[in-house]
Amino acid sequence: MAHLSKLPTWFVKGKERRAAYFTVQAREFREMGFEEESGEKKAEARKPIKKQPEILVEAGTTAYDSTDATQEPLAEDGDLDAMTKAELLNWAASQGQDLKSFLPKSEILSLCKEIECD
């Protein structure tokens, strides 16, 4: 028996449909009464693809950004207690200090308060 022309090669028997990837499988399916599926049946089995509606996206956003998403407000300058860790690091950098980002926020905050007092 020659190799299969397409992988997978589909075999049908009534409403049952099976895929053969090897010539041994194809031979076993033929012995069980399955017939190789023709091109016409394949076209019928495929369902037409429904066109999806277009999603309008503004520049700089994605289709999944929510317009009503809440974002944490940025802290005001000088309000170190309200700043996030990243804001504290940026503030320290603007003051000429290079703080390590692996430090806990509490240590970064105390260092920033020392910088502010100086």
Salt bridges, closest charged atoms under 4 A:
GLU16 OE2 - ARG18 NH2 2.63
GLU36 OE1 - ARG30 NH2 3.29
GLU37 OE1 - ARG17 NH2 3.07
ASP81 OD1 - LYS113 NZ 2.87
